[in-house]
Amino acid sequence: MTTAELFPDLDSSVSPADDLYRHVNGRWLERAVIPDDQASTGSFRLLRDASEEAVHQILEELSAGNGADLVAAAPEATEHEAGLLAGLYRRFMDTEAVEAAGVSPLAPILAEVASISSVPELIAFLGRGVRRGVAGLFYLEEDSDPGDPDRYVPWTGQAGIGLPDEAYYRDDDKAEIRDSYLAHIQRSLELAAVPGDAAALASRVMDLETEIASHHWDQVRNRDMQATYNPTSFADLSKTHPGLLLDTWRQAADIPETVLSTVVVNQPSFFDEVEPLLRDDRLEDWRAWAAWNVVRSYSPFLSADLVEQNFAFYGRVLSGTPQLRTRWKRAVGFVESVMGEALGKFYVARHFPPAAKQRMDQLVARILEAYRVSISRLDWMGEQTRAEALTKLSNFRPKIGYPDKWRDFSGLQLPEGGLVEAAQAATSFEVDRMIEKLSGPMDSDEWLMYPQTVNAYYHPLRNEIVFPAAILQPPFFDVNADDAVNYGAIGAVIGHEIGHGFDDQGSTCDGHGRLRDWWTEDDRTAFKARTRALIDQYDALVPVQLQPDGPHVNGALTIGENIGDLGGVGIAFLALTLSFADSGEPAPIDGLTWQQRFFLSYAAIWQGKYRDEALRSRIATDPHSPDELRCNQIVRNVDAFYRAFDVTPSNRLWLDPDQRVTIW
């Protein structure tokens, strides 16, 4: 492939030594237009759009009655799944039925709220909300037990707020958002015909949520795997928090006590501090809050006025997105949220060639080997910790493309009624699945993403790296591109995900996923010194489009992802270098060396353009740094980048050698 084919947007007016990101993506940034129904566009977003359209086509065909043909082409799929997918899609697309129903599906639930006359009745209502999909004061979900990763345990923790994060309730620069949120609550309550003075009810909701938020842990503290691992029993949690009436909640949610013998509490102080708020003299506040949570939770499934009002705040105000996504796109999102893995069977059969999986297997093996080589020669790590790190590396479990064992949807049935009833049935089915998982051993074949998802992940408690089918296409992976291009793109992504096993939090788990300190004190101190330097680097950064007065990146919030990025690039480059041991280094293509092609390819995967509001929200809540910084700030720390582009102290991306951070 030629340079023009691989990198069509190179901007020769910008030196890669001054701004690699804009050298590769500058021309695209100038002409790219963010679609009116999106908060951003770029490499990830464009692939997600393509995946969404592919799934849309599948759902249209299923809805048109072509299920038998599609099932025949996807051997793992069943007629039952095809029928469910078609039924869910048709219900969402039946706007006539949705509009005719209006807010009537909320009436019986809101009547329950109005009748709450005691704290036990409030708690019982919250318990019933678990199966209805109504947001509550705390959550319950299942995951691996950090103390015994071979089993599932329930996890519980803070909830109860409608803004993205506790900081939105206290930071001065979020005051306008708070005002908009208050107005949004009021208007939503009016549209949902909630009895009472909507303005007064909204004020009660806002005041109570602000109080609840004051007891939330912040984003940085919530990243701490040790601080958030607090195992206890449900019985003991109930005994130490009698005011929460947790057994009343459990019975109303229809969750057997037998699966709650151990519960991991993420934020223990939250339960301590919200318990005193549950008093009879606060019931009027809690009723307003409960009514709001009913409306907030169901708004996406109701008539157009509530859908639009919901979008007006969560889309326009928080993300700056001017236009609501078209109905079919929202339908795809809904069906995926219920049966994404079943949809994945059809997606894989149609869009994922076996050759891609084979090539990825080779790439993952080579990146793992490069990590082994790098760890073996780290000068800051002692032999005891090194042996543990290499053992962990040898236990990594890669998953590529799609699950070996697919999820079973045979127990899901669509009830009579409309869209709201379908959503409730799906939520109750998920609760039953959680109970089933908590009743048995860990399923090592389980995936937490769908094949059609454009992303990847590392799970520290399972020590596995997962790469869904949809990310294995250009610009991340191209079977026709040379190795330098693929290593710079998907190779860096693979290295990033493996790197999470050795970031500030992943490194607290061993090769079996157990939360265990396997570091010597000296090695942990040396590791923290390097991560501290990386935190300081990112704390000083503001994305170009928000300069000069925009918010700085939160280095402590993003440190895990930044470690992953840094290790991903460095290790992918090493893996590529090692691959030339037998074949020799490849020749330049159109004047670009393999080293240059590697870094240009890395920059291309971070092509992205955001609305200001969306970028501000991302900086406030997202553990990932802005795209341009995932490119430019990372390569500033990689010596090979300096050699590839002859970077000198006169160039803007120059970082003095003693300031560069190398961890893995």
N, C-alpha and C positions, 0 to 999 in steps of 0.2 A: 504494500500500500504506500502511496506517496504522502509526502508531508501535507500537501493540500487536502488530501482525503482524511488524514488523521487529525489534523489541526487546522480546520478551515477558517478559524477566527483569529489567527496570530496577528498581533498588532506590532509591526516593525518599528513604530515610532516610540514604543516603550521597551526599554532594555529589560531582559529577564533578570539582570543583576540588580535592577532598581525596583521592579515590581513584577514578579513572575506571574502573579494572578492576572494582572491586566495585560501583560504581554500575550498570554494565551487566550484570555477571554475578553479583551478590551473591545474588539469590534462587535462581538455578540452583545456585550453590555450596552453599547450605544444604540443598537437597533431593537433589542429585546423589549417586548411589551408584556407586562404582567396581565394575564387575562382578568377581566372584571370580576370573575367569581373566585379568584384566588388571591392569597396573600403574598405569594412568591412564585417564581418560575426558575428553571434551571435544570441541571442534569438529572437530579433526583425527581423533580416535579414532572419533567417531560416523560420520563420513563413510567412514572406513576400514572400519568394521563393515558399512556399507551396501554398499560396493564388494565386500567379502569375500562377503557374502550373494549379491550379483548373480553373482559368479564361481562360487560354490557351485551356484547354480541351473543355470548353463551346464554345469558338470561333471556334475551329476546327470543332465541331459538327454542329454549325450553318452554317459555310462556306461549309460544305459537304451537306447541304440541309436538315438537320434534325430540322429545325426551328419549325415545327408544333409539333413535339414530345416534344421539350423543352418547348414550350409555354404551352402545355397541362399540363406539370409537374410544371409550375410556373404560377399559375392563374392570377397574377398581370401583367404578361408580355403580349405584343401584337405581332402580326405577323409583323406589321410595324417596331417595335423595333428590332425584330429578323433579318429582312431584312437589316436594317441599320447597325447593328453590323456586320453582315456577309460581307456587302459591304465595310465597312471601313477596316475590317481586310484583305479582299482579295486585296484591293488596296495597302495596305502597303506591303503585301507579294508578290505582283507582281513585282519582281525585274527586269524582262525583260522590262516591260513597263516603270519603273522608270529609268532604264539605257538608254533606247531609247530616253526618253525625255531629259535626261542630265540636262543642265542648261537652256534649252529653256523656261521653265515657268517663269524664272526671266527676260527674255529679255524685255518684254513690261514695267515691273516695273522699271528696270534699265534705260530704255529709258526715262521714266518720270523724273527720277533723273537727267539725263544728260541735260534735257531741262529746269531745274529750273534756272530762270534768275532773280528772285526777292525774297524777304522775303515772300510776300504773297503766291507765288507759293510754296515755301518751306513749309509754314504752311499748305497749302491745301494738299500737299503730305502727311504730317504727319497725317492729319485728315483722309485721305483715308486709311492710314496704320492701323487705329484702327480696321476696318472691315477685313483687310487682315492679321492681326496678325503680323505686322511689328513693332518691338520695337520702341518706340518714346522717346520724351524728358520728358514727364510726363505721368502718367497713369490716367485712370478714371475707377472706379469700384463702386459697390453699397454695402452698409451695413447699419446696424441700425444707427439711429441718437442718439448719446449719450445724446442729450438734450431732445429727445422725442423718446424713443426706440420702440414705436408702429408704426413707419414709417421707410421706407428706405430713404436714401439720397445718392447722389453720393459723392465719396471721390476722391481727386486728390492729387498728390504729386510727389516727385522727381523720375527721371529715367534717361535714356540717357547714361548709362555706361555698358560696357560688362564684367568687372571684378566683383567679388562677392560683393565688398564693397568699399567705398571711401578710406579706409585705404590702400588698395592694390596699390593705385596710389601715396602714399606718404611715406609709411614705408620703412626704409632701408632694412629690412629683406625680402621685397617683390621685390627687384630689379631684381632678376633672373626671377621671374614670369613675371614682366613687359617686360623684353627682349623677353621672349617666346611669350607673347601676341602680341607684335609688329610683330614678325616673323609670327605668326599665322594669323594676319590680312592680311599681305602682301600675304601669300600663298593662303589664301581663296579668295582674290580678283582676283588673277591670275587664279585660278581654275574656278571661276565664269565668267571669261572673261569680267571683268569690264574694260572699256576702260581707257587708261592712264598708267602712270608709277606706278605700284603697290607699290613700295617701298616709293615713294613720297606720294601717297595717304594714305598709312598706317601711315606714320609719322604725316600727318595732322589729321587723326582720333585719334591717340594716344594723340597728343597735345590738341585737343579739348575735348576729354573725360577727360583728366587730369584737364582741366579747369572746366568742368562741375562737376567733382567729388569734386573739392575744395569747391563747394557750397552745397554739400550734408550734411545732418545731419549725425552724427555717430550712431552706433547701439544702444548705451545706451540712447541717446537723443530720438531716435525714439520709445523707449519703453514707453515714458512718455505720458499717455493718455490725460492729461490735456494740455500739450504743443502742442500735435498734433491735438487737437480739436479746429479748427478755422473756425466756420461756417460763410459763407457769401453768397451772391447770385452770380450766374454766370455773371450777368450783372455788378455787382460791381467789380468782379474780372477782368472782361474785361476792365472796365473803369480805374481801377488803374494800369493796365498793358497793355497799348495800343500797345506796341511793340510786344506783344505775339500774337496779332490778333486772340484772342480766338474764336470770332464768326466765322471767316473764317475757323478755325479748326473744330468747331462744325458742320457747314454746310457741310463740306467735309466728316465728319464722319457720317452724316445723323442722328444726334441726336436731337430730338425736344427740343426747348428751354424750353418748359413747364415742363420738368422733371428736369430742372436745377435751379429751383427757389431758392433752397438752395444747396450749395456745401460746403463740409468740406475740408479745405485745411490742409494737414498734416504738410507741412514744408513751411510756408509763405515766409521765407527769400530766399528759393530756387528760387521762381518765381521772386522775386525782383532782384536777382543777375544774373540769366541767361538771363533776358530780354535784357540787353545791349549787349549780345553776338550775338543777332539776327540782324545783319547789312548786308547791301549789300556788303560791302568790305570784309566780312567773308564768302561769299557764296561758294567760292571754298572749304573751310574747311567743310562747312555744306553739300555740295554735296558728298564729300568723306565719311563723317560720315553717311549720309543717305544711300549711296550705301552699306556701311559696314553693316548697320542694316538690310537691305534687305537680304544680304547674310547670316548674322548670324541667322536671324529669320527662314530662309527656309532651311538651311543646313541639318537638320535632315530628310528632305523629298526629298532630291535630290540624285544624283548619288553617287556611292560608294566612289569616290575620295573625295568629299566634306564631306560626312558623316565621313569618316576616319580622315580627317583633323580637323573637328570639335571635334571629340573625342580625337585626339592627344593632343589638348590643355585642353579642359574642363575635360577630363577623366584622361589622363596620367599626365599632368603637375599639375593640381590643386588637383587631388585626388590620384595620384600614381597608378591608375588602369591600368594594362598592356594590357588588351584585351577588345575590343569592345563587347558589349552584342550581343548575337546572334539575328538574324532578328526577330524571333517570339517574343522574350522578348520585343523588341522595339515596335513591333506591338501591343502587349498587352498594353503597356504604352500609345501608341497613342490612341487606342480605348477607354481606360479608361478615358483619358483626355477629350474626346468628350462625351461619353455616359456611364460614370462609374456607375451612379445610375441605368440605365437600365440593365447593366451587373449584378448589385447587386441583381436584382430580381431572376435571374437564380442561382446565387451563394447561396442565402439564401435558396431557395427551395431545393438545393442539399446538403448543408453543415451546416445548422444551426438548431439544434434540439430545439423544444419548451422548453424542460426541462432546457436548459442553460439560456434562458431568464427568466424563473421563479426563478431560483436560484440567478441570478443577481439582480432581483427586491428585493429579501430579503437582499442581501448583501448591496445594495445601501441604503436601508432603515436603516439598522443597522449602517452603517458608518455615515449617516446624524444624527442619534440619538446620536452617540458618539461625534460628533462635538457639538451638543446641550449641552450635559453634560459638555464637556470641556469648552466651552465658558461661561457657567453658573457659573463656578468656577474659572475663570482666576483671579489671584490676581493683575494683572497689569492694568486691564480694569475697568473703571467706569461704573455705572449703565446705564447712558444715551447711551453710545456707545454700551454697551452690549445688550440693548434692540433692537437697530438698527441691530446689527449683527445677533441676533436671528430671527428677522423679515426677514432679507435677507435669512438666512438659510431655513426658512420655505417656501420661494418662489422658491427654486431651482427646476428646471425641468429636471429630468433624462430622457434620451433617450437611449434605449438599443436595440442593434441588427440591426435594420433596420427602415426606416421611416414608419409612419402610413399612410402617403399620399406620393405617389411616384411622381417624376418629370415627366412632360408631354413632350414627344419628337415628338408629332404628327406633329409639324410644321417644323421639320428638313427634308430636302430632299437632296439627293446626286446629284450634278450636273454632266453633262457630263465632261469628262476629266480624269485626273489622280489623284495622291496622293495630289499634291499641291492644286488643285482645291477643293478637299474634305476638306483639312485643312482650306482653306479660307472660305468655306461654313459653317464649324463648328464655326469658329470665328465670322462670321457675325450673326449666329444664337444666339451665346452667347450675342452679343451686343443687339440684339432685345429682348432677355430675360431680360437683365438688364433694358432696357427701360420699358418693361412691369412691372417689379417689382417696378421701381421708380414711376410708374403711379398708383399703388394700395397700399393697406395696407400691413403691415408686415405679412409674412407667418410664423406662429409659428411652423409649421410642417416641415419647411425646414431643411435639413441636409447639413453640409459643408464637410462631409466625406462620403465615400462609404461603404457599408456593408463589402466589401472584403478588406478594409484598416486595416492594423495592427497598430492601434494607438487609441488615445482617445483625447478629447479636452473639454475645458471649454470656453464658449463665454460670456465675461463679460457684453456685451450690451443686452444679452438675458437671462442671469443668468441660463444657461443650461449646463448640463454635458452630454457628448455623448460618448457612447461605442459601436463602430461597431462590427458586428458579428465576424469578423476575429480575434480579439484580445482575444475572449472568448474561448481559448483553451490552453493546456499546453505550456509553463510553467506558464502562467498567470492565467489560470483557468482550473480546472480539476474536473468534477462532481464526480469522484471516490476518490478524495483526501480528507483528513480530513480538518476541518475548519482552523486549524492553518496554514496549507500550503496555502489554498486559501486566507485567510486574509493577509498573508505575501506577496502574489503576487498581485492578482487582487484587494484585499482590499486596499493595499497601493496605487495602481493606482487610484482607486476610490477616496481615500482620497486625493491623489495628485491633481486630477482635481477639487474636491470641494475646496481644499486649494487655488487654483488660484482665487477663489472668494474673498479671504482674503489676497492675496499677496500684494506687494507694489503698483501694478497697479489695480488689481481687486477690491481692497478695496476702490478705489475711486468711484466705482459705487454702487448704492443701490440695494435693492431686486428686483426692476423693471428694472434694467439695466441702469438707468439714472446716468449720471456723476454728482455726488453730494457729497459734503463733509459732511458725517454723523458722523464724529469723533469730540470729544472734543479736544481742543488743547493739553491738558495733555496726553490724550490717544494716540494721533498721535505721540507725542514726545516719549512716552514709546515704541511704536511700532517701530519707527525709530531707537531707541537705540538698539533694538534686531536685526533688519535687518542690521544695521551697523556692529554689531559684526559678523554676518554671512558673510557679504561681506568681512570683513577683514580675516576671516578664509580661504575663497576660493581664495582670492588674493595671498595667500602664497603658493598655491598648483601648482605642476607640475606633470602631469601623469608620472608614473614610466617609461614607454617606451621612453619618451622624456627627462628624466633626464640625466645629471644635468643641461644642458644648454638650455633646451626647453622653450617655452613660458609658462608663468603663466596663470592660469585661470583668466578670468575677472569677479571678484566678482559682480561688478555692472551690467554687462550684464546678468549674470546667476542668479541674486538674486530671480527673480520671480519663476523660476523653482526650485531653491534650497529651497525656502519657501514651495513650493508645495511638494517636496520630504520629507522635514522634518515633515510637518504636516501630510502627507500621512502615514508615518510609525507610528508616535505617535498616531494618531487617529485610524488607523486600529488596532493597538495593544490594545487600550482602548476598541474598539468595540468588539474585540475577548474576552477580559476579561469580559465585561458586558454580553456577550452571555452565560457565564458559571454560571450566577446567579441562574438559576433553575436546570441545569443539573449537575453542578459541573465540576471541572477541569478534562480533559481527562488524561489518563495514558500515560506514555512514550511509544514511539514506537522504538524498537531496541535501547533502551538506550537514546533516544533523548526526552527531555521534550517538551511540546507544545510551550514553549517560544523559545527554540532552533530551533524547526521546523519552527516557524514563521520567524525568522531572516535568517535562511538558505534559505528559500523560497524567501525572499526578495532579497538576494544576487544572487540567480539563475536567476532572471529576467533581471539582468544587465550583464549577460554573453555577452562579446563582444570583438572583436579583430579588430584593425584598421591598415591600412597602415599609416606610419608616415605622409605622405603628407595630407591624409584625416583628421587625428587627428589635425594637425596644422591648417588646414582650419576650422575645427569645432571649435577649441578654438577661432579663430579670428572672427567668424561670428555667431555661434550657441548659442542661449540663454540657451541651456542645457549643463550642465557640462559633462565631460567625464565619461563613465560608471562606472569605478572603483571608482570614487569619489562620484558618486550618491549612491554608496553602502557604502564605508568605512567612508567617511566624515560625512554622515548622521547619521550612527549608533553611531559614537563617541559622538553625542549630545543627545542620547536617554538613559536615566537611565536604562530602562528595559534591554537593551543590556548588560550592565555591570553585572546585576544580572544573566542574562541567562548564561553567559560564565565565570563568576567569574573574570572579567577584573580587573587588579590591576595596580598601577602606573608603574610597571615594564614592562607592555605590551605596544606595539607600538600604539595601538588604544586608549590608555588612554588619556583622556582630563580632566584636573582638573574640579571639579564640578562648580566652579565659572566661567569657560570658556565655559561651555556648554550652548547652546542657545535653549530655548523653547519658541515658539511663540503661537501656537494654541494647 
